[in-house]
Amino acid sequence: MAQMRKFGLRYGFLSTYRGTVFVKRTADFAFCVSPPIRDRDTNLSVRQCFAGFCILAEQGHDYIEGSDFRAERVSYIQRVLVYFR
C-alpha cells in the first residue's frame, strides 16, 4: 500500500507463491481487498484475474489523496491492526 501511495495508484496487488490478492483504494483510509486466489484454485486462474484487473486499472488508475490526509494516521492504524491479530 505504501507503493500505491507513492505512485498515486488506485489499484494494486500482492502475490506470493501460494496466492494473490487484489487491492482497490476507495478512500484515503479505505481499501477493498479481493478474496485470495490460491495457487491451486481451478475456477479462476491468476492470469484471468490479472486480465480483468488490468481492464479496471486502465479505466481509472490514478488516486489523489485528500488535502487533509495525514500519513501518520496510516502508521498508527497499522500498529493497532498488528496488535489485534
C-alpha positions as CSV (number, residue, x, y, z in Angstrom):
1,M,0.0,0.0,0.0
2,A,3.0,2.3,0.5
3,Q,3.8,1.9,-3.2
4,M,0.2,2.7,-4.1
5,R,0.5,5.9,-2.1
6,K,4.0,6.8,-3.5
7,F,2.8,6.5,-7.1
8,G,-0.8,7.7,-6.6
9,L,-2.4,4.4,-7.7
10,R,-5.9,3.2,-7.1
11,Y,-5.2,-0.4,-7.8
12,G,-2.5,-2.8,-6.6
13,F,-1.9,-6.5,-5.8
14,L,0.1,-8.7,-3.5
15,S,1.3,-12.0,-4.8
16,T,3.2,-14.9,-3.2
17,Y,3.8,-18.5,-4.3
18,R,0.7,-19.5,-2.6
19,G,-1.8,-16.9,-3.6
20,T,-2.6,-13.4,-4.9
21,V,-4.9,-10.7,-3.6
22,F,-6.0,-7.6,-5.5
23,V,-6.5,-4.2,-3.8
24,K,-8.5,-1.1,-4.7
25,R,-8.2,2.1,-2.8
26,T,-11.7,3.6,-2.4
27,A,-10.9,6.4,0.0
28,D,-7.9,7.8,1.9
29,F,-8.3,5.2,4.6
30,A,-10.3,2.6,2.8
31,F,-9.2,-0.3,0.7
32,C,-11.2,-3.2,-0.8
33,V,-9.3,-6.5,-0.9
34,S,-10.3,-9.4,-3.0
35,P,-10.6,-12.9,-1.7
36,P,-7.2,-14.7,-2.2
37,I,-6.8,-16.5,-5.5
38,R,-4.9,-19.6,-4.3
39,D,-2.2,-21.4,-6.3
40,R,-4.4,-24.5,-6.6
41,D,-7.7,-22.8,-7.5
42,T,-9.3,-24.2,-10.6
43,N,-12.3,-21.9,-11.1
44,L,-10.3,-18.8,-11.9
45,S,-6.6,-18.6,-12.8
46,V,-4.4,-15.7,-11.7
47,R,-3.9,-14.9,-15.3
48,Q,-7.7,-14.5,-15.8
49,C,-7.9,-12.3,-12.7
50,F,-5.0,-10.1,-13.9
51,A,-6.7,-9.7,-17.3
52,G,-9.8,-8.3,-15.6
53,F,-7.7,-6.3,-13.1
54,C,-5.8,-4.6,-16.0
55,I,-9.1,-3.6,-17.6
56,L,-10.2,-2.0,-14.3
57,A,-6.9,-0.3,-13.8
58,E,-6.8,1.1,-17.3
59,Q,-10.2,2.8,-16.8
60,G,-9.2,4.8,-13.7
61,H,-5.8,4.1,-12.2
62,D,-5.0,7.4,-10.5
63,Y,-5.8,8.1,-6.9
64,I,-5.4,11.6,-5.4
65,E,-5.3,11.8,-1.6
66,G,-7.4,14.5,0.1
67,S,-5.7,17.7,1.1
68,D,-6.4,16.8,4.8
69,F,-4.8,13.3,4.5
70,R,-2.1,12.7,7.2
71,A,0.2,9.8,6.6
72,E,0.9,9.5,10.3
73,R,-2.6,8.1,10.8
74,V,-1.9,5.2,8.5
75,S,1.2,4.2,10.6
76,Y,-1.0,4.4,13.7
77,I,-3.7,2.3,12.2
78,Q,-1.2,-0.3,11.0
79,R,0.2,-0.6,14.6
80,V,-3.3,-1.1,16.0
81,L,-4.2,-3.8,13.4
82,V,-1.0,-5.7,14.1
83,Y,-1.7,-5.5,17.9
84,F,-5.1,-7.1,17.5
85,R,-4.1,-10.0,15.2
